[in-house]
Amino acid sequence: MLSWAEIIDLGVLIPFLALWIGYAMFARKAAKCRESLSSVLIILRIDWMRHLLERDNRILDAALMGNIEKNMSFFASTTLLIIAGSLTALTNAQSIHELTSLIPGVWPHTITLVQIKVITIICILIYAFFKFTWALRQYGFASVMIGAAPNSDDERATPEMKKVFSVNAGKLIDQAGHNFNNGMRAYYFALSVVGWFIHPVLFLLFAVIVVRILYQREFKSRSLKTLVDGLSMSQYYLDNEVLKFKKDE
């Protein structure tokens, strides 16, 4: 029979998941009608693919794709190492329990609860691993599309064909970017679980802080402002009125 303390300790998983899933849904919906990193980067990625078709030498594009895939591979392999370390921590749950029990004001918990918290971190990391590896595969698909792109002097490639290629290739790279972004979000929320070992309220506080940081970076950062200012040079953005963002009131 679980005590009230244990029920409350486990119950905070519900608002934690609500914050994580809720923010992901909000970010996806908000990106369709306002400025965000996601909504700006897809435009720039489509422009990248459009300019690629105008170049005879595509070594730069291949180097950029290779660098991105290298970063993806790094995060995927690093996640596996962290999962392995977390599994080791799972076998030392008693030591973690004894260590956290020495912290003043720590929430009362059992070894079983410590194991559940470590397993939660492992599950989040597994989710991140799948996102990173799927993003890596999608960049591989995009590399194939780039390899199959028509040459700039190919008379059989009509302007409409080139437009369709640039939009589809840009969207494919954007999908990979979204999966990578989801993996990075999982890392952020996994860090907030550390507070759970001390107190459930601290756990939720860390999760709220993570949401705040993610929102600031995706919708209010200086990097975003710089990217938005650069859209004045994007022909794809200027040609599509539907892409014009609605400014905040």
URSUL-V590777 format. One line per field, one symbol per residue. ss: DSSP state (H for helix, E for strand, L for the rest). psi: psi as a letter, one per 20 degrees, with the letter a starting at -180 (. if undefined). A space follows every 10 residues. Layout:
BEGIN
ss = ???
psi = ???
END
This chain:
BEGIN
ss = LLLHHHHHHH HHHHHHHHHH HHHHHHHHHH LLLLLLHHHH HHHHHHHHHH HHLLLLLLHH HHHHHHHHHH HHHHHHHHHH HHHHHHHHHH HLHHHHHHHH HLLLLLLLLL HHHHHHHHHH HHHHHHHHHH HHHHHHHHHH HHHHHHHLLL LLLLLLLLHH HHHHHHHHHH HHHHHHHHHH HHHHHHHHHH HHHHHHHLLH HHHHHHHHHH HHHHHHHHHL LHHHHHHHHH HHHLHHHHHL HHHLLLLLL
psi = pqrhghgggh hihghghggg gggggghggh iijrprgghg hhghhghghg hhiiphokhg ghggghgghg gghghghhhg hhgghhhghh ikhgghghgh iippjqpprr hghghghghg gggghgghgh gghhhghhhg ghhggghjqq rhjohiorhg ghggghgggh hghhghhghg ghhhhhgghh hhhhhhigph hhghghgggg gggggghhij rhgggggghi iijohhghin hiipqpqq.
END
